[in-house]
Amino acid sequence: MGDTRLLQGRYRLEELIGRGGMGEVWRATDEALGRRVAVKCLKPLGPQQDRNFGTVLRERFRREARVAAALQHRGVTVVHDFGESDGLLFLVMELLEGRNLSQLLEDNQQHPLPVHDVVDIAEQVADALAHTHRQGVVHRDLKPANIMRLDDGTVKICDFGIARLGADIGFTARLTGTGIAMGTPHYMSPEQISGGHVDHRSDLYSLGCVLYEIATGVPPFDLDDAWAILVGHRDTPPEPLRNHRAELPEFFERAVLDLLAKTPDGRPTDATDLRRRIIAARPAPAAVFPAPFPLAPRAPHLPSWTRGMTTGHKAVGTLLPYTAPPPDPAAGLTGAWTPPAHQPATDRPGTDLAVPAPPGDDRRRTDPPATDRPSADRPRTDLPRPDRPRTDPAGPDRLVTDRPRTDCPRTDLAGPDRTVPGRVHAPVPRVVAHLDGRHSAGLSLGRLGRWDEAGKVHRSVAAEREHALGPDHPDTLTSRYEAGFALTRTGRDTDALREFGRVAEGRARALGPDHPDTLAARQEMAFVLGRLGRHAEAHRVYTSVLDARTRTLGADHPDTLRCRHNLACTLGRLGRPEEAYRTACDVAAARARLLGPEHPDTLVTRYEVAYTLGQLDRWTEALRTYREVASARARALGPDHPDTLAARHEAGIALGRLGRGDEALELYRDLVATRTRVHGPDHPETLRARHGLGVNLGRLGRWQDALVEARDVCAIRERVLGPDHPDTLVSCREVAVALGWLGLWAEALAAYERVAEARDRVLGATHPDALASRGDEAHCLQQLGRRTEAVELYRRVAELRGRDGGHWKAGADACYEGP
């Protein structure tokens, strides 16, 4: 570092607290906020790297840093900031007070940790990995030095995203002067060693190595040189843990040995499975098929980069005698799925049912706001919703995790002799592998935003899996789940609701009604019910799911808090803003306590708090909260991140509500420029910012300018989104508002009629938005002196509103800000 001690004029480096293959870690002070942080400074590129490589690396670093910053779990180290100073890339993280597992082993004089600590560490790490894997993030370098146990007992995983950067720079699995910088042989999976495809199951293998070591005092393969270690990982079954330490529970030994299966398909499906087995403390299933690799080393073929490798560093320095166990023809487990019999599957010992449970939580709200101008200046979602004319009040970050993707779950069938209920023969492995590959292809199409194609693939795979595996097999239900999600992204909410309902019913039969996967499917049902405007039903489902999650996981579990967050959103949709506000405040406080005040989950809920304050007409407090959220997101995610820009957009709405039109106008001009630069001039987010700009031009009495802006935005939206899209109709109405203020009532009437007819056609004549449009039309008729027609239309609207007919005019007047 030389004499440079201040990065970007903000982070004061004070004490070097660690050094590794990727660089140095410093204890530092964030002078802008006055808090203590840890700063990891990445090792600078060597002179052999060209300038283009450096540019690519910097972009990759920013992308990986954003991924790490977006991870939302108390078991993952929080990333506050990242940047570059004089060519030095750095990450700013929370400062952890504690010891990593390697240090704990050394503190324990090279002896294994107490059994209760080992089991607790295993459960916490499994919980954190389950979350990150659901986000599609693989660590790739899990080892004792990357797992911290804090002074209060909390366990955190460090350095997500750094391993892949190391591969770019050339550190991963390469020999250095002091050994292996990353991918230390003691913790590498067989697929890493062979240079094969690496997914979340490689992390499970590395976790098995870590747990083996902290439970026994030695890694599973602790031989004299790296070559022997790599061969051991690839070909040799590990010695049972209780040969080293008889006091270890049998269920724990079985779980760790399952993690150390040679092939990814032989390991538990995901980390959730491991955590459940630890909690249940039951024996694992019996072995059912021979180990796929020879058990004795024999002239192995390993990648060329392994030649001449040394062992590098492991967590402890003491080597215990290692004796390879005799060949075991039954080595390796399938964790085969079996259907429920006389009792729920989760109550039967020896079942391995878990599939990756897509969280489906804190999904973006798409329901109309209870504000006086329901769609004039609220941002919409990124989903086309022909059946919902109003735009989303919350903006893009109403979604905590935008449906993180996971790799295709394995199908746990060992071979042709395995049977599935209702079928005489199980499919041959190549059929199962083919379906797995197509499932992964569907996920890839979704990641590319090609949701229609992804949905077709998932529906086809679901049908074939149902034929081959049965309707309630986890793989079949996972494909149906993905098909349902793709349907929501293409606006087919009714079909999606039907699909999620089938998944929820199937998982309830196979896994039990309170299983996390069952609850995830039911929560997706609640989300879609809200999209369909069936908020009372959504409320009932959310309440039921919340009760189950509170009962099984506890009130402060992240999944429980996500469900409570969604319930707060739904309460607002039901016109119960006080309850929504109290619930959102409680969730925000719990998340701040558990995750930190600037964790993304905490900020999402604070965003919801601000929204409910707006519903309660407490705009001064709402503005302050939106600004605080925007500032925190700018620090954590960057000033151009969609979530940061969404919070700024909401701050502009609050300024307009407070009559501070000049400030709102300046904010929206800057937002339009940023959105244009980041997304392009025709992107829906850019158009939403332009819409807000036009609304505030009108608030300042600049109606001619407002009309020009509204017409331009309306024309682009019609071309990009379609003539009946909710956002297009919002802009069309804004054109009518401006025409009315300019006294051009005949033209205004034509625009109002167009909006009303489209909403009648798409939503139905009794929908609140359609009725509001008819109210606009009646008001315009009244301004044109066509009072008889206006009265008749008023009467028809009142009849359709039913009991609320006496109050409809006030609502129409509130929607229409005309003269």
Secondary structure, 3 states (H helix, E strand, C coil): CCCCCEECCCEEEEEEEEEECCEEEEEEEECCCCEEEEEEEECCCCCCCCHHHHHHHHHHHHHHHHHHHHCCCCCECCEEEEEEECCEEEEEEECCCEEEHHHHHHHCCCCCCCHHHHHHHHHHHHHHHHHHHHCCCCCCCCCHHHEEEECCCCEEECCCCHHHHHHHHCCECCEECCEECECCHHHCCHHHHCCCCCCHHHHHHHHHHHHHHHHHCCCCCCCCCHHHHHHHHHHCCCCCHHHHCCCCCHHHHHHHHHHCCCCHHHCCCCHHHHHHHHHHCCCCCCCCCCCCCCCCCCCCCCCHHHCCCCCCCCCCCCCCCCCCCCCCCCCCCCCCCCCCCCCCHHHCCCCCCCCCCCCCCCCCCCCCCCCCCCCCCCCCCCCCCCCCCCCCCCCHHHCCCCCCCCCCCCCCCCCCCCCCCCCCCCCCHHHHHHHHHHHHHHHHHHHCCCHHHHHHHHHHHHHHHHHHHCCCCHHHHHHHHHHHHHHHHCCCHHHHHHHHHHHHHHHHHHHCCCCHHHHHHHHHHHHHHHHCCCHHHHHHHHHHHHHHHHHHHCCCCHHHHHHHHHHHHHHHHCCCHHHHHHHHHHHHHHHHHHHCCCCHHHHHHHHHHHHHHHHCCCHHHHHHHHHHHHHHHHHHHCCCCHHHHHHHHHHHHHHHHCCCHHHHHHHHHHHHHHHHHHHCCCCHHHHHHHHHHHHHHHHCCCHHHHHHHHHHHHHHHHHHHCCCCHHHHHHHHHHHHHHHHCCCHHHHHHHHHHHHHHHHHHHCCCCHHHHHHHHHHHHHHHHCCCHHHHHHHHHHHHHHHHHHHHHHHHHHHHHCCCC
